[in-house]
Amino acid sequence: MSTDSPTSAMTQLLSALSLDGKRPIESRQVNSGAFEFLLPELVNTLVATTIETRRNAERLALALGEEGTADNSANTTRVAETSNAGWLELPDDSELMEQVFVKLEAVGFRVGRRLAERFAPVNRRLVDTLDIVKFVCKDIWMLLFNRQIDNLKTNHRGIYVLQDNKFKWFLRMSGNSGGAAAARHAQPYIWLPCGIIRGILDSFGVSTVVVAETLGLPQCTFQIKVVSDE
């Protein structure tokens, strides 16, 4: 019986999509629609397993006689059971969602490193950080989303802002709520590409912090901040 965690299993599947160079690309192509089905399941699985992990910890604490855990356990159970059109409602718990972010971003980071290894240009060397970011905006975005980033801005001091006005993973999102509520619901689905971007840059020796936000679907903005080694 496999002991792989959901996170590691998802990472292996996502990494397989980035190819390993052992066989021709033509023989290993995957329809992009497959990933659009996989992404919600990835996010939902990590949210659900993170909730279950906390719930088990609360049950253990309760069994050991610690006070103040019963109410939290009940609240956690309720958010896990609430759904909207097949998508898990996100818990109103910043600490728990931070744990989900760490897991999703780590999956993306590993996939990003493999993408860089597989698709880095062989006819030119990318040394300048701006050139590496342009590689993400053009080559990687075209590979993942069949389009390039709409706008790239930089202050030439280590801050880069990438804007995608029709982020592909948001195009088919729907729900009863709009505006800020819809943007909050979509937030976890941009944590994975944050990790992908950071992983690609890291493979070129550039340490970064990548964050993303959406003010209205399907627009999405990624901010890359280069971290100094000093």
NUROVEX-179595 format. One line per field, with one value per atom (N, C-alpha, C, O, CB): residue in one letter; z, y, x. Coordinates in steps of 0.02 Angstrom, whole numbers. Last residue first. Glycine has a CB too. Layout:
residuo	(A	...)
zz	(Z	...)
yy	(Y	...)
xx	(X	...)
This chain:
residuo	(E	E	E	E	E	D	D	D	D	D	S	S	S	S	S	V	V	V	V	V	V	V	V	V	V	K	K	K	K	K	I	I	I	I	I	Q	Q	Q	Q	Q	F	F	F	F	F	T	T	T	T	T	C	C	C	C	C	Q	Q	Q	Q	Q	P	P	P	P	P	L	L	L	L	L	G	G	G	G	G	L	L	L	L	L	T	T	T	T	T	E	E	E	E	E	A	A	A	A	A	V	V	V	V	V	V	V	V	V	V	V	V	V	V	V	T	T	T	T	T	S	S	S	S	S	V	V	V	V	V	G	G	G	G	G	F	F	F	F	F	S	S	S	S	S	D	D	D	D	D	L	L	L	L	L	I	I	I	I	I	G	G	G	G	G	R	R	R	R	R	I	I	I	I	I	I	I	I	I	I	G	G	G	G	G	C	C	C	C	C	P	P	P	P	P	L	L	L	L	L	W	W	W	W	W	I	I	I	I	I	Y	Y	Y	Y	Y	P	P	P	P	P	Q	Q	Q	Q	Q	A	A	A	A	A	H	H	H	H	H	R	R	R	R	R	A	A	A	A	A	A	A	A	A	A	A	A	A	A	A	A	A	A	A	A	G	G	G	G	G	G	G	G	G	G	S	S	S	S	S	N	N	N	N	N	G	G	G	G	G	S	S	S	S	S	M	M	M	M	M	R	R	R	R	R	L	L	L	L	L	F	F	F	F	F	W	W	W	W	W	K	K	K	K	K	F	F	F	F	F	K	K	K	K	K	N	N	N	N	N	D	D	D	D	D	Q	Q	Q	Q	Q	L	L	L	L	L	V	V	V	V	V	Y	Y	Y	Y	Y	I	I	I	I	I	G	G	G	G	G	R	R	R	R	R	H	H	H	H	H	N	N	N	N	N	T	T	T	T	T	K	K	K	K	K	L	L	L	L	L	N	N	N	N	N	D	D	D	D	D	I	I	I	I	I	Q	Q	Q	Q	Q	R	R	R	R	R	N	N	N	N	N	F	F	F	F	F	L	L	L	L	L	L	L	L	L	L	M	M	M	M	M	W	W	W	W	W	I	I	I	I	I	D	D	D	D	D	K	K	K	K	K	C	C	C	C	C	V	V	V	V	V	F	F	F	F	F	K	K	K	K	K	V	V	V	V	V	I	I	I	I	I	D	D	D	D	D	L	L	L	L	L	T	T	T	T	T	D	D	D	D	D	V	V	V	V	V	L	L	L	L	L	R	R	R	R	R	R	R	R	R	R	N	N	N	N	N	V	V	V	V	V	P	P	P	P	P	A	A	A	A	A	F	F	F	F	F	R	R	R	R	R	E	E	E	E	E	A	A	A	A	A	L	L	L	L	L	R	R	R	R	R	R	R	R	R	R	G	G	G	G	G	V	V	V	V	V	R	R	R	R	R	F	F	F	F	F	G	G	G	G	G	V	V	V	V	V	A	A	A	A	A	E	E	E	E	E	L	L	L	L	L	K	K	K	K	K	V	V	V	V	V	F	F	F	F	F	V	V	V	V	V	Q	Q	Q	Q	Q	E	E	E	E	E	M	M	M	M	M	L	L	L	L	L	E	E	E	E	E	S	S	S	S	S	D	D	D	D	D	D	D	D	D	D	P	P	P	P	P	L	L	L	L	L	E	E	E	E	E	L	L	L	L	L	W	W	W	W	W	G	G	G	G	G	A	A	A	A	A	N	N	N	N	N	S	S	S	S	S	T	T	T	T	T	E	E	E	E	E	A	A	A	A	A	V	V	V	V	V	R	R	R	R	R	T	T	T	T	T	T	T	T	T	T	N	N	N	N	N	A	A	A	A	A	S	S	S	S	S	N	N	N	N	N	D	D	D	D	D	A	A	A	A	A	T	T	T	T	T	G	G	G	G	G	E	E	E	E	E	E	E	E	E	E	G	G	G	G	G	L	L	L	L	L	A	A	A	A	A	L	L	L	L	L	A	A	A	A	A	L	L	L	L	L	R	R	R	R	R	E	E	E	E	E	A	A	A	A	A	N	N	N	N	N	R	R	R	R	R	R	R	R	R	R	T	T	T	T	T	E	E	E	E	E	I	I	I	I	I	T	T	T	T	T	T	T	T	T	T	A	A	A	A	A	V	V	V	V	V	L	L	L	L	L	T	T	T	T	T	N	N	N	N	N	V	V	V	V	V	L	L	L	L	L	E	E	E	E	E	P	P	P	P	P	L	L	L	L	L	L	L	L	L	L	F	F	F	F	F	E	E	E	E	E	F	F	F	F	F	A	A	A	A	A	G	G	G	G	G	S	S	S	S	S	N	N	N	N	N	V	V	V	V	V	Q	Q	Q	Q	Q	R	R	R	R	R	S	S	S	S	S	E	E	E	E	E	I	I	I	I	I	P	P	P	P	P	R	R	R	R	R	K	K	K	K	K	G	G	G	G	G	D	D	D	D	D	L	L	L	L	L	S	S	S	S	S	L	L	L	L	L	A	A	A	A	A	S	S	S	S	S	L	L	L	L	L	L	L	L	L	L	Q	Q	Q	Q	Q	T	T	T	T	T	M	M	M	M	M	A	A	A	A	A	S	S	S	S	S	T	T	T	T	T	P	P	P	P	P	S	S	S	S	S	D	D	D	D	D	T	T	T	T	T	S	S	S	S	S	M	M	M	M	M)
zz	(38	94	158	210	78	-64	-26	35	79	-71	-87	-86	-44	7	-60	-188	-119	-121	-153	-80	-294	-288	-218	-191	-340	-312	-276	-266	-235	-207	-419	-404	-369	-395	-469	-426	-408	-387	-342	-351	-540	-502	-488	-533	-540	-562	-560	-515	-458	-537	-666	-613	-619	-674	-617	-720	-716	-658	-606	-709	-750	-746	-742	-758	-806	-580	-628	-699	-709	-610	-493	-528	-582	-624	-560	-430	-409	-442	-422	-425	-369	-422	-393	-340	-449	-341	-320	-381	-437	-280	-276	-330	-301	-243	-373	-251	-226	-284	-336	-168	-222	-273	-240	-206	-330	-191	-158	-210	-238	-92	-245	-250	-201	-173	-321	-306	-250	-250	-254	-182	-444	-421	-367	-380	-480	-510	-456	-429	-396	-478	-596	-626	-573	-589	-672	-512	-552	-588	-607	-603	-464	-420	-459	-442	-366	-571	-556	-511	-519	-522	-560	-621	-607	-628	-676	-432	-447	-509	-511	-456	-446	-400	-414	-410	-327	-539	-555	-511	-535	-549	-462	-526	-545	-565	-581	-354	-343	-406	-406	-311	-424	-386	-373	-381	-318	-473	-519	-484	-512	-567	-342	-379	-430	-431	-415	-309	-267	-303	-295	-200	-381	-407	-362	-376	-413	-313	-379	-413	-467	-422	-196	-192	-260	-265	-156	-249	-225	-223	-248	-157	-278	-330	-305	-338	-390	-167	-182	-232	-229	-210	-180	-122	-137	-120	-58	-295	-295	-238	-247	-290	-250	-303	-305	-316	-371	-155	-134	-186	-168	-122	-231	-182	-161	-150	-122	-370	-338	-292	-309	-301	-330	-374	-334	-273	-430	-309	-284	-332	-371	-214	-369	-356	-335	-341	-304	-500	-433	-425	-468	-380	-599	-591	-520	-484	-641	-710	-641	-640	-675	-595	-830	-823	-751	-735	-845	-817	-869	-858	-875	-936	-731	-704	-754	-734	-684	-799	-747	-714	-674	-694	-885	-911	-857	-868	-949	-865	-837	-850	-829	-761	-942	-953	-930	-970	-1029	-906	-905	-916	-901	-957	-809	-857	-853	-802	-843	-770	-771	-827	-886	-779	-660	-719	-716	-667	-724	-600	-596	-663	-715	-579	-501	-567	-558	-515	-604	-420	-418	-489	-532	-380	-428	-402	-395	-367	-338	-485	-420	-386	-325	-374	-595	-605	-539	-537	-650	-582	-559	-565	-543	-486	-716	-666	-645	-683	-695	-795	-771	-720	-686	-739	-925	-879	-860	-903	-909	-984	-966	-915	-866	-939	-1026	-1059	-1045	-1088	-1038	-1062	-1012	-1048	-1095	-959	-1198	-1161	-1109	-1114	-1208	-1213	-1224	-1183	-1138	-1205	-1168	-1239	-1254	-1302	-1265	-1040	-1050	-1123	-1138	-1008	-1039	-990	-1010	-1000	-923	-1148	-1137	-1092	-1107	-1105	-1127	-1188	-1181	-1205	-1248	-1006	-1008	-1071	-1069	-1005	-1049	-1000	-1002	-1000	-930	-1148	-1162	-1114	-1136	-1157	-1081	-1150	-1157	-1171	-1195	-944	-974	-1044	-1063	-977	-927	-894	-930	-944	-820	-1002	-1020	-989	-1021	-998	-925	-993	-1019	-1055	-1041	-816	-807	-875	-881	-770	-877	-850	-840	-855	-782	-908	-963	-939	-976	-992	-779	-823	-881	-901	-850	-732	-703	-747	-753	-634	-844	-817	-791	-825	-869	-900	-840	-806	-745	-859	-1005	-968	-903	-858	-953	-1157	-1084	-1050	-1064	-1062	-1300	-1266	-1191	-1166	-1285	-1346	-1392	-1362	-1395	-1455	-1259	-1268	-1313	-1317	-1298	-1133	-1199	-1204	-1158	-1217	-1036	-1038	-1107	-1137	-983	-1023	-1077	-1077	-1116	-1072	-917	-981	-1038	-1095	-973	-812	-834	-904	-945	-785	-798	-817	-844	-893	-757	-757	-819	-844	-904	-808	-635	-689	-757	-807	-676	-563	-573	-631	-671	-509	-563	-596	-611	-664	-555	-482	-553	-592	-648	-561	-361	-389	-463	-502	-351	-346	-347	-380	-422	-275	-338	-395	-402	-458	-391	-211	-270	-333	-376	-274	-134	-137	-197	-229	-72	-147	-173	-180	-227	-128	-80	-151	-182	-237	-162	52	15	-60	-99	40	85	87	46	10	160	74	30	27	-27	53	181	113	62	14	97	285	277	207	177	331	265	258	249	210	318	300	229	215	160	207	439	401	327	295	410	470	487	446	420	562	429	396	410	366	419	396	445	413	374	470	334	356	413	470	378	204	275	291	263	318	50	85	158	173	53	-13	14	57	96	55	-148	-75	-59	-87	-42	-283	-259	-185	-161	-296	-322	-325	-302	-301	-394	-300	-368	-374	-425	-416	-149	-196	-266	-291	-187	18	-50	-93	-77	-79	181	140	71	65	173	254	222	176	136	274	309	264	226	170	304	392	331	283	223	348	494	453	389	336	492	551	517	471	414	568	611	557	517	456	585	710	657	597	540	683	790	758	700	647	809	834	795	757	699	840	911	851	805	744	869	1015	971	906	852	1004	1076	1048	998	944	1104	1137	1071	1038	977	1076	1267	1213	1144	1096	1223	1357	1351	1288	1260	1413	1350	1342	1330	1295	1285	1362	1414	1408	1456	1478	1265	1318	1372	1422	1289	1179	1214	1272	1322	1167	1129	1169	1210	1268	1125	1056	1112	1158	1220	1087	961	1007	1068	1125	971	898	932	982	1037	881	845	895	934	994	860	754	809	864	923	783	668	705	765	819	659	617	655	697	755	608	548	607	649	711	586	449	493	557	612	457	386	421	469	524	371	330	379	420	481	344	242	293	349	408	263	159	200	255	310	157	99	139	184	243	92	33	84	130	191	50	-52	-2	52	111	-35	-129	-90	-36	21	-136	-191	-144	-100	-40	-183	-271	-218	-167	-106	-249	-353	-314	-256	-199	-359	-412	-369	-325	-267	-410	-489	-433	-385	-325	-460	-576	-530	-474	-416	-568	-662	-606	-554	-494	-632	-760	-715	-653	-599	-752	-816	-791	-746	-701	-849	-862	-803	-774	-713	-821	-971	-916	-853	-798	-935	-1063	-1025	-966	-917	-1070	-1130	-1076	-1034	-976	-1104	-1161	-1174	-1115	-1058	-1188	-1174	-1134	-1149	-1150	-1058	-1260	-1253	-1215	-1221	-1321	-1290	-1220	-1209	-1153	-1176	-1417	-1390	-1319	-1291	-1393	-1442	-1477	-1447	-1450	-1550	-1371	-1344	-1376	-1342	-1356	-1355	-1394	-1366	-1340	-1467	-1192	-1252	-1290	-1260	-1235	-1094	-1113	-1177	-1212	-1057	-1042	-1097	-1121	-1166	-1077	-950	-925	-980	-966	-882	-922	-962	-931	-892	-1032	-854	-877	-916	-942	-818	-812	-867	-894	-951	-845	-704	-764	-824	-881	-754	-610	-637	-700	-745	-584	-581	-613	-645	-700	-563	-520	-579	-617	-678	-560	-411	-461	-526	-580	-434	-342	-369	-423	-475	-313	-302	-350	-382	-442	-315	-212	-269	-323	-382	-248	-117	-156	-218	-271	-114	-67	-96	-140	-196	-41	-15	-73	-107	-168	-52	19	39	-23	-78	80	0	-24	0	1	-101	31	89	67	109	140	-45	-50	11	38	-113	0	0	0	39	62)
yy	(1958	1991	1985	2010	2065	1913	1862	1892	1856	1830	1980	1988	1935	1914	2057	1925	1926	1930	1889	1863	2006	1972	1981	2036	1999	1981	2022	1981	1928	2045	1987	1951	2000	2055	1921	1974	2018	1976	1934	2067	1954	1921	1972	2008	1859	1967	2002	1966	1950	2075	1934	1911	1947	1957	1834	1927	1962	1935	1916	2037	1879	1831	1864	1832	1786	1930	1876	1899	1936	1813	2056	2038	1986	1997	2100	2062	2111	2097	2124	2182	1947	1962	2009	1997	1897	1919	1941	1950	1959	2007	1845	1859	1882	1868	1796	1837	1841	1859	1884	1894	1772	1784	1784	1736	1731	1807	1798	1816	1871	1841	1725	1774	1758	1703	1777	1701	1690	1745	1804	1688	1632	1694	1678	1646	1733	1522	1551	1616	1653	1561	1462	1504	1540	1584	1556	1402	1357	1396	1368	1319	1511	1479	1434	1429	1438	1535	1583	1553	1568	1645	1419	1433	1481	1470	1463	1434	1377	1388	1369	1316	1549	1550	1493	1501	1545	1502	1558	1559	1568	1625	1399	1384	1440	1426	1375	1470	1423	1406	1399	1360	1540	1577	1532	1554	1602	1435	1470	1515	1528	1512	1403	1355	1390	1377	1304	1514	1498	1448	1451	1469	1530	1565	1553	1579	1640	1465	1438	1477	1459	1439	1533	1474	1448	1413	1419	1641	1653	1590	1593	1683	1625	1607	1609	1582	1652	1676	1605	1581	1524	1593	1810	1772	1698	1660	1790	1843	1849	1809	1777	1923	1826	1782	1784	1732	1803	1929	1860	1811	1760	1847	2045	2026	1953	1919	2071	1994	2044	2016	1969	2090	1870	1904	1952	1951	1940	1713	1777	1806	1769	1770	1593	1638	1707	1755	1608	1555	1549	1598	1639	1561	1496	1526	1515	1472	1496	1486	1489	1523	1572	1526	1486	1444	1443	1404	1374	1572	1585	1546	1570	1569	1548	1584	1588	1605	1654	1491	1450	1484	1453	1433	1596	1539	1499	1476	1493	1764	1706	1643	1638	1716	1888	1831	1768	1723	1826	1975	2000	1945	1954	2053	1967	1926	1945	1933	1848	2049	2054	2011	2019	2128	2057	2023	2025	2005	1950	2154	2144	2116	2147	2211	2150	2138	2123	2084	2079	2223	2211	2204	2247	2269	2258	2193	2178	2127	2185	2380	2373	2308	2303	2433	2408	2398	2396	2407	2453	2402	2465	2462	2508	2478	2337	2329	2398	2446	2287	2246	2308	2293	2242	2353	2174	2165	2233	2274	2120	2107	2167	2149	2114	2222	1984	2045	2105	2147	2061	1836	1886	1951	1971	1899	1736	1770	1817	1835	1808	1572	1645	1674	1642	1677	1443	1457	1531	1550	1419	1410	1441	1459	1488	1502	1345	1327	1350	1314	1355	1400	1328	1307	1258	1305	1536	1506	1431	1401	1524	1546	1561	1533	1508	1637	1513	1471	1483	1436	1483	1616	1544	1502	1460	1522	1744	1724	1648	1619	1753	1753	1788	1763	1761	1863	1682	1660	1689	1653	1680	1763	1693	1663	1624	1653	1878	1879	1808	1794	1919	1833	1849	1851	1828	1917	1822	1762	1774	1730	1742	1955	1907	1842	1812	1891	2008	2030	1982	1968	2101	1947	1929	1950	1913	1961	1885	1943	1923	1886	1999	1758	1779	1836	1836	1801	1631	1681	1697	1656	1655	1600	1593	1650	1708	1593	1516	1577	1565	1524	1638	1396	1436	1503	1542	1449	1336	1304	1346	1333	1234	1395	1403	1370	1376	1478	1274	1331	1335	1284	1324	1162	1209	1271	1317	1230	1079	1049	1100	1084	1017	1162	1114	1087	1076	1055	1228	1266	1219	1235	1305	1123	1158	1196	1196	1207	1092	1043	1076	1058	986	1209	1189	1139	1143	1160	1202	1257	1240	1256	1319	1092	1089	1143	1130	1097	1144	1086	1078	1059	1023	1252	1263	1205	1215	1274	1190	1232	1243	1244	1298	1130	1089	1128	1102	1067	1245	1197	1150	1133	1156	1304	1339	1292	1299	1398	1210	1222	1256	1238	1266	1219	1156	1167	1137	1112	1354	1326	1261	1250	1312	1364	1402	1372	1364	1475	1285	1263	1299	1269	1277	1365	1298	1271	1238	1250	1474	1483	1416	1410	1521	1420	1435	1449	1438	1494	1413	1352	1365	1324	1325	1550	1504	1440	1416	1487	1604	1625	1578	1566	1695	1548	1533	1547	1507	1458	1510	1577	1572	1590	1616	1391	1406	1478	1505	1358	1397	1406	1423	1464	1461	1266	1334	1341	1297	1349	1164	1174	1248	1288	1141	1142	1172	1183	1208	1238	1100	1052	1079	1041	1028	1209	1185	1140	1141	1243	1224	1266	1242	1253	1342	1158	1160	1203	1216	1090	1109	1158	1161	1166	1228	1028	997	1045	1024	971	1106	1052	1024	999	997	1189	1218	1164	1175	1264	1093	1126	1155	1147	1181	1056	1006	1040	1017	962	1175	1147	1097	1095	1115	1187	1237	1210	1221	1300	1076	1080	1129	1115	1099	1113	1052	1053	1033	990	1226	1233	1173	1180	1242	1166	1214	1221	1223	1282	1084	1055	1102	1081	1038	1150	1121	1097	1091	1064	1198	1246	1217	1254	1300	1100	1137	1180	1196	1180	933	1004	1039	1012	1019	795	836	909	946	813	710	719	767	778	744	726	662	666	630	607	850	843	779	777	843	819	865	859	862	937	735	708	752	728	701	825	767	737	717	713	910	936	879	883	978	827	855	881	874	911	802	746	771	741	703	932	901	842	834	877	949	991	958	958	1061	853	850	890	868	875	901	837	829	802	779	1019	1022	958	960	1034	962	1008	1015	1016	1077	890	854	898	873	826	997	945	908	896	895	1070	1102	1049	1056	1145	970	1000	1036	1034	1047	944	891	919	895	846	1068	1040	986	982	1010	1080	1129	1099	1105	1194	965	976	1023	1008	1004	989	930	937	916	867	1103	1107	1048	1057	1109	1041	1096	1102	1107	1161	944	923	979	964	904	1011	967	949	941	903	1076	1117	1076	1103	1148	970	1006	1051	1062	1047	932	884	920	903	831	1033	1027	980	987	1005	1011	1060	1058	1079	1130	845	897	945	924	867	810	801	859	917	797	721	780	762	707	808	626	634	696	720	638	619	557	565	518	503	744	725	664	658	712	746	783	759	754	857	588	647	680	646	628	549	530	593	647	487	611	544	520	476	496	733	734	665	661	771	742	730	723	708	668	846	803	795	837	832	905	949	912	942	983	805	847	892	915	888	758	717	756	744	656	854	852	811	826	825	817	881	882	908	938	693	697	761	761	692	728	681	685	682	609	812	839	793	817	847	723	776	804	818	831	649	616	667	655	577	744	714	680	681	665	775	826	796	820	868	654	684	736	742	716	549	597	624	619	654	375	443	488	468	443	245	290	362	406	271	110	170	214	220	209	-60	0	62	67	1)
xx	(1119	1154	1113	1133	1167	1046	1084	1117	1140	1136	882	954	986	958	973	754	779	855	888	756	643	707	733	735	758	476	525	588	588	496	342	404	451	465	436	170	227	286	281	207	39	92	147	169	120	-133	-69	-21	-38	-79	-272	-228	-161	-135	-218	-444	-379	-338	-366	-390	-571	-516	-446	-396	-518	-607	-595	-611	-660	-637	-526	-587	-572	-528	-621	-410	-461	-528	-579	-437	-298	-346	-398	-425	-379	-123	-189	-233	-209	-184	28	-20	-86	-102	-31	206	137	92	115	131	363	312	243	225	316	528	463	410	413	456	680	626	570	566	599	843	796	743	760	835	911	881	829	779	848	962	1001	974	1010	1070	879	930	972	1012	898	792	834	889	940	792	721	769	817	876	733	636	688	742	801	657	556	593	650	707	547	500	542	585	643	501	422	479	527	588	455	328	371	433	489	332	269	301	349	405	248	214	269	306	367	242	117	167	228	285	138	37	82	133	187	41	-21	19	64	124	-26	-96	-38	8	69	-60	-207	-148	-88	-33	-162	-304	-287	-231	-209	-349	-333	-289	-266	-216	-324	-421	-353	-310	-253	-356	-555	-506	-434	-390	-513	-619	-628	-576	-554	-699	-585	-559	-564	-518	-599	-656	-583	-552	-500	-562	-786	-761	-685	-653	-789	-790	-801	-774	-744	-876	-771	-720	-728	-678	-724	-867	-827	-775	-739	-871	-996	-948	-905	-906	-984	-1078	-1054	-1003	-972	-1024	-1104	-1160	-1139	-1177	-1206	-985	-1013	-1070	-1082	-959	-848	-914	-938	-912	-964	-712	-736	-804	-816	-686	-653	-713	-739	-783	-698	-544	-594	-659	-713	-566	-441	-499	-557	-613	-478	-340	-370	-429	-464	-318	-298	-335	-371	-427	-289	-322	-287	-328	-386	-275	-324	-370	-335	-321	-391	-226	-294	-346	-406	-303	-90	-125	-199	-232	-115	57	-16	-44	-25	-38	190	164	88	58	190	317	245	220	229	208	462	433	359	339	469	597	525	498	511	489	731	714	640	622	745	738	769	746	742	753	664	736	774	834	764	532	562	638	673	543	433	486	510	508	545	301	329	384	381	274	213	268	296	313	324	61	100	153	139	53	11	-11	34	44	-82	104	83	65	99	140	42	94	63	5	141	-34	-34	23	49	-102	-47	-57	-65	-99	-117	-14	-79	-94	-147	-84	112	61	-9	-58	78	183	182	123	89	247	167	141	134	87	186	235	163	131	74	151	365	330	255	216	357	393	399	357	317	472	348	338	336	284	392	372	315	298	240	329	492	430	369	321	430	576	569	506	471	631	568	539	530	481	583	641	570	535	478	562	765	734	659	619	767	790	785	751	712	854	800	746	736	679	761	917	853	794	745	845	1039	1005	936	900	999	1060	1097	1061	1053	1168	1036	997	1034	1038	925	1112	1118	1080	1091	1192	1047	1069	1069	1030	1024	1005	1045	1066	1101	1006	923	988	1033	1094	979	812	841	911	951	847	723	770	802	818	824	642	628	672	659	556	686	666	663	679	598	717	767	751	795	772	595	655	708	741	682	512	497	559	574	439	571	574	559	589	525	542	612	618	665	641	401	436	509	535	433	376	358	395	419	281	420	454	438	481	433	330	402	438	482	428	204	221	295	322	186	219	207	227	263	133	234	289	281	330	292	109	168	227	266	186	30	20	81	102	-42	85	84	78	115	27	66	133	136	184	154	-75	-31	38	67	-27	-115	-132	-87	-64	-206	-69	-41	-55	-12	-71	-151	-79	-45	3	-50	-273	-261	-187	-164	-303	-255	-263	-249	-215	-335	-245	-190	-194	-144	-191	-367	-305	-247	-205	-287	-516	-464	-396	-371	-468	-641	-625	-574	-588	-689	-613	-622	-603	-555	-580	-698	-636	-650	-693	-594	-796	-795	-733	-716	-860	-748	-750	-752	-715	-690	-856	-794	-799	-850	-778	-981	-926	-860	-811	-919	-1063	-1054	-993	-958	-1048	-994	-1031	-1014	-959	-1013	-1004	-977	-1022	-1080	-971	-960	-994	-963	-901	-993	-880	-938	-974	-1016	-985	-782	-761	-819	-810	-726	-850	-822	-800	-800	-763	-886	-937	-908	-938	-972	-765	-806	-855	-866	-842	-725	-685	-725	-721	-622	-822	-818	-780	-799	-786	-789	-855	-854	-881	-908	-662	-670	-736	-740	-666	-692	-651	-659	-662	-578	-765	-797	-759	-788	-805	-665	-726	-759	-779	-775	-561	-550	-614	-616	-502	-561	-568	-559	-549	-521	-439	-501	-501	-449	-512	-377	-365	-432	-475	-315	-387	-417	-403	-416	-393	-351	-302	-326	-291	-236	-456	-450	-401	-408	-429	-424	-484	-481	-501	-547	-310	-304	-364	-357	-298	-369	-318	-311	-306	-250	-453	-481	-432	-451	-502	-357	-405	-437	-448	-459	-294	-255	-301	-285	-210	-401	-372	-332	-333	-328	-416	-471	-445	-465	-527	-297	-312	-365	-361	-334	-316	-258	-270	-255	-195	-430	-433	-375	-383	-434	-381	-435	-437	-445	-503	-290	-266	-318	-300	-249	-375	-327	-298	-283	-270	-449	-483	-434	-450	-518	-349	-391	-421	-420	-447	-300	-256	-294	-276	-206	-416	-384	-339	-340	-343	-440	-490	-459	-474	-549	-324	-339	-387	-376	-368	-340	-279	-292	-274	-223	-463	-455	-393	-394	-451	-435	-483	-477	-484	-554	-331	-318	-369	-349	-314	-387	-344	-337	-336	-275	-456	-494	-453	-480	-515	-350	-404	-451	-483	-443	-275	-251	-305	-307	-190	-349	-340	-318	-339	-289	-340	-401	-395	-431	-457	-223	-222	-286	-286	-213	-174	-223	-226	-231	-292	-5	-66	-112	-90	-50	123	81	18	-10	63	216	198	154	149	260	261	233	207	180	284	317	256	223	161	271	437	380	315	264	389	521	501	439	395	489	589	553	533	529	492	661	682	647	673	669	619	667	688	729	726	521	588	639	698	588	375	419	488	510	425	276	329	382	429	361	193	169	224	219	110	262	261	238	260	216	230	298	302	341	346	99	112	181	190	106	124	82	95	101	9	204	229	189	218	227	117	179	206	229	231	18	1	64	64	-38	95	64	47	59	2	128	182	154	185	222	-3	40	94	104	72	-51	-84	-41	-41	-150	95	45	10	38	76	123	134	78	20	138	117	115	125	135	167	29	70	62	7	54	43	0	44	91	-48)
